[in-house]
Amino acid sequence: MASEEKMFDISFEADGIKYTGWVNPSDKLNDAGIPASFHVVLNETSFGYLSYNNNEWSVNEDRPEALTKQVGKAIEKHYAV
């Protein structure tokens, strides 16, 4: 499956700002069977690569923790069954 087919859109509001963007999951999966990391673009700007470790979301860029958690929640919603 091509990466483009796995990409999905996200949107949410935080601190009165509407965020829209897309997520490109990695091909590598973690123990839970979901992608190990996600390249995230928000409002046409690269947010960074998010990963979920030790029950928390982290990003490889200097981003606000609250916003990182919001992006993580949006990703979790996509994978909720």
Secondary structure, 3 states (H helix, E strand, C coil): CCHHHHCEEEEEEECCEEEEEEEEECCCECCCCCECCEEEEECCEEEEEEEEECCEEEECCCCCHHHHHHHHHHHHHHHCC
